[in-house]
């Protein structure tokens, strides 16, 4: 075994397992196409569906273009290098506090109702996405408030 294959093995085993939990609706889709990995923003996120209903087709095309730019220019090489040399710790954005999560979820559901979307379907999808999946008590509270009215 030469030095190159030794380092390759280390990197391979430092990878994280792909989540295989159908309950979570990820923000990013991981696509493995014949060994080439590509990440795309999940177009089934409920916030994107709400935006699509709220804005004109022309504005949504601009949003779609922005999403494609984010996907295209995601700094994968930099992330990979930072993970390899920094011990695997990359600072994430600040975690929202519970009040913000509550207000945001409730606001999105109110908008969905105003748009004539199926409130139950939208809620069921939202609670499977980040950050809401991390706040089950808030989801339960919002569910009681929205559906027990």
C-alpha beads as a LAMMPS data file, in Angstrom:
LAMMPS data file: protein, C-alpha beads

149 atoms
148 bonds

1 atom types
1 bond types

-500.0 500.0 xlo xhi
-500.0 500.0 ylo yhi
-500.0 500.0 zlo zhi

Masses

1 110.0

Atoms # bond

1 1 1 0.000 0.000 0.000
2 1 1 1.510 3.345 -1.009
3 1 1 1.059 6.701 0.744
4 1 1 -1.599 7.869 -1.726
5 1 1 -3.939 4.924 -1.194
6 1 1 -3.480 5.254 2.568
7 1 1 -4.703 8.861 2.512
8 1 1 -7.534 7.959 0.124
9 1 1 -8.766 5.341 2.567
10 1 1 -8.725 7.839 5.415
11 1 1 -10.813 10.331 3.452
12 1 1 -13.262 7.648 2.335
13 1 1 -13.906 6.511 5.887
14 1 1 -14.296 10.070 7.196
15 1 1 -17.423 10.457 5.071
16 1 1 -20.841 10.564 6.647
17 1 1 -23.502 8.009 5.965
18 1 1 -26.370 9.157 3.837
19 1 1 -29.509 9.538 5.919
20 1 1 -32.012 6.928 4.890
21 1 1 -34.924 8.335 6.819
22 1 1 -37.985 8.878 4.644
23 1 1 -39.538 11.013 7.373
24 1 1 -37.070 13.848 6.774
25 1 1 -37.503 16.048 3.719
26 1 1 -33.956 17.337 3.172
27 1 1 -33.153 20.835 1.937
28 1 1 -30.529 19.330 -0.359
29 1 1 -30.809 16.310 -2.642
30 1 1 -27.655 14.210 -2.997
31 1 1 -27.434 12.688 -6.448
32 1 1 -24.863 9.991 -7.168
33 1 1 -24.510 9.665 -10.928
34 1 1 -21.951 6.979 -11.770
35 1 1 -19.634 8.026 -8.960
36 1 1 -20.042 11.773 -9.472
37 1 1 -21.849 13.400 -6.598
38 1 1 -24.076 16.395 -7.220
39 1 1 -26.157 18.381 -4.749
40 1 1 -29.369 20.135 -5.740
41 1 1 -31.804 22.161 -3.695
42 1 1 -34.950 20.155 -3.058
43 1 1 -37.667 21.773 -5.161
44 1 1 -40.335 20.044 -3.049
45 1 1 -39.628 22.199 -0.006
46 1 1 -42.904 23.729 1.110
47 1 1 -41.493 27.259 1.220
48 1 1 -40.725 27.017 -2.498
49 1 1 -44.296 25.894 -3.203
50 1 1 -45.658 28.834 -1.213
51 1 1 -43.376 31.246 -3.077
52 1 1 -44.454 29.762 -6.387
53 1 1 -48.094 30.436 -5.502
54 1 1 -47.407 33.983 -4.280
55 1 1 -45.324 35.402 -7.102
56 1 1 -45.694 35.742 -10.831
57 1 1 -44.254 33.137 -13.157
58 1 1 -41.580 35.620 -14.216
59 1 1 -40.474 36.241 -10.623
60 1 1 -40.447 32.515 -9.908
61 1 1 -38.185 31.997 -12.940
62 1 1 -35.775 34.447 -11.284
63 1 1 -35.984 32.476 -8.032
64 1 1 -35.303 29.268 -9.968
65 1 1 -32.283 30.914 -11.619
66 1 1 -30.974 31.903 -8.186
67 1 1 -31.391 28.329 -6.921
68 1 1 -29.498 27.009 -9.931
69 1 1 -26.680 29.498 -9.288
70 1 1 -26.455 28.420 -5.648
71 1 1 -26.326 24.765 -6.727
72 1 1 -23.794 25.427 -9.466
73 1 1 -21.443 27.482 -7.336
74 1 1 -21.735 25.558 -4.077
75 1 1 -18.108 25.605 -2.879
76 1 1 -17.738 21.822 -2.673
77 1 1 -13.959 21.882 -3.072
78 1 1 -13.577 24.429 -0.276
79 1 1 -15.938 22.518 2.004
80 1 1 -14.047 19.310 1.329
81 1 1 -10.686 20.948 2.055
82 1 1 -12.005 22.624 5.223
83 1 1 -13.390 19.322 6.474
84 1 1 -10.144 17.494 5.692
85 1 1 -7.815 19.961 7.381
86 1 1 -10.020 21.327 10.140
87 1 1 -10.949 18.125 11.883
88 1 1 -14.430 18.035 10.407
89 1 1 -15.879 21.069 12.149
90 1 1 -17.511 23.761 10.047
91 1 1 -19.502 26.402 11.857
92 1 1 -23.157 26.309 10.916
93 1 1 -25.472 29.272 10.880
94 1 1 -27.060 30.212 14.150
95 1 1 -29.827 27.850 15.243
96 1 1 -33.161 29.682 15.321
97 1 1 -34.781 30.093 18.699
98 1 1 -38.114 28.441 19.441
99 1 1 -40.125 31.659 19.201
100 1 1 -38.795 32.337 15.698
101 1 1 -39.504 28.758 14.597
102 1 1 -43.049 28.966 15.983
103 1 1 -43.782 32.338 14.346
104 1 1 -42.287 31.273 11.023
105 1 1 -44.211 27.992 10.835
106 1 1 -47.474 29.628 11.796
107 1 1 -46.901 32.425 9.269
108 1 1 -46.252 29.944 6.446
109 1 1 -49.407 28.019 7.309
110 1 1 -51.505 31.191 7.346
111 1 1 -50.094 32.118 3.917
112 1 1 -50.865 28.609 2.661
113 1 1 -54.446 28.903 3.835
114 1 1 -54.799 32.304 2.134
115 1 1 -53.474 30.790 -1.093
116 1 1 -56.033 27.997 -0.938
117 1 1 -53.456 25.258 -0.469
118 1 1 -54.322 22.139 1.500
119 1 1 -53.349 23.159 5.008
120 1 1 -52.964 19.568 6.217
121 1 1 -50.702 18.612 3.317
122 1 1 -48.555 21.731 3.702
123 1 1 -48.251 21.202 7.464
124 1 1 -47.351 17.522 7.066
125 1 1 -44.556 18.423 4.647
126 1 1 -43.255 21.379 6.674
127 1 1 -42.821 19.312 9.832
128 1 1 -40.553 16.918 7.902
129 1 1 -38.127 19.728 6.969
130 1 1 -35.383 21.582 8.822
131 1 1 -35.636 23.323 11.224
132 1 1 -39.177 22.215 12.131
133 1 1 -38.364 18.521 12.465
134 1 1 -36.042 19.495 15.344
135 1 1 -38.892 21.165 17.253
136 1 1 -41.634 18.549 17.700
137 1 1 -43.270 20.368 20.629
138 1 1 -43.626 23.523 18.537
139 1 1 -45.071 21.524 15.647
140 1 1 -47.584 19.913 17.991
141 1 1 -48.529 23.318 19.429
142 1 1 -49.024 24.848 15.978
143 1 1 -50.995 21.785 14.872
144 1 1 -53.367 22.146 17.829
145 1 1 -53.787 25.881 17.229
146 1 1 -54.382 25.570 13.472
147 1 1 -56.489 22.421 13.289
148 1 1 -58.402 22.614 16.560
149 1 1 -59.801 26.084 15.790

Bonds

1 1 1 2
2 1 2 3
3 1 3 4
4 1 4 5
5 1 5 6
6 1 6 7
7 1 7 8
8 1 8 9
9 1 9 10
10 1 10 11
11 1 11 12
12 1 12 13
13 1 13 14
14 1 14 15
15 1 15 16
16 1 16 17
17 1 17 18
18 1 18 19
19 1 19 20
20 1 20 21
21 1 21 22
22 1 22 23
23 1 23 24
24 1 24 25
25 1 25 26
26 1 26 27
27 1 27 28
28 1 28 29
29 1 29 30
30 1 30 31
31 1 31 32
32 1 32 33
33 1 33 34
34 1 34 35
35 1 35 36
36 1 36 37
37 1 37 38
38 1 38 39
39 1 39 40
40 1 40 41
41 1 41 42
42 1 42 43
43 1 43 44
44 1 44 45
45 1 45 46
46 1 46 47
47 1 47 48
48 1 48 49
49 1 49 50
50 1 50 51
51 1 51 52
52 1 52 53
53 1 53 54
54 1 54 55
55 1 55 56
56 1 56 57
57 1 57 58
58 1 58 59
59 1 59 60
60 1 60 61
61 1 61 62
62 1 62 63
63 1 63 64
64 1 64 65
65 1 65 66
66 1 66 67
67 1 67 68
68 1 68 69
69 1 69 70
70 1 70 71
71 1 71 72
72 1 72 73
73 1 73 74
74 1 74 75
75 1 75 76
76 1 76 77
77 1 77 78
78 1 78 79
79 1 79 80
80 1 80 81
81 1 81 82
82 1 82 83
83 1 83 84
84 1 84 85
85 1 85 86
86 1 86 87
87 1 87 88
88 1 88 89
89 1 89 90
90 1 90 91
91 1 91 92
92 1 92 93
93 1 93 94
94 1 94 95
95 1 95 96
96 1 96 97
97 1 97 98
98 1 98 99
99 1 99 100
100 1 100 101
101 1 101 102
102 1 102 103
103 1 103 104
104 1 104 105
105 1 105 106
106 1 106 107
107 1 107 108
108 1 108 109
109 1 109 110
110 1 110 111
111 1 111 112
112 1 112 113
113 1 113 114
114 1 114 115
115 1 115 116
116 1 116 117
117 1 117 118
118 1 118 119
119 1 119 120
120 1 120 121
121 1 121 122
122 1 122 123
123 1 123 124
124 1 124 125
125 1 125 126
126 1 126 127
127 1 127 128
128 1 128 129
129 1 129 130
130 1 130 131
131 1 131 132
132 1 132 133
133 1 133 134
134 1 134 135
135 1 135 136
136 1 136 137
137 1 137 138
138 1 138 139
139 1 139 140
140 1 140 141
141 1 141 142
142 1 142 143
143 1 143 144
144 1 144 145
145 1 145 146
146 1 146 147
147 1 147 148
148 1 148 149
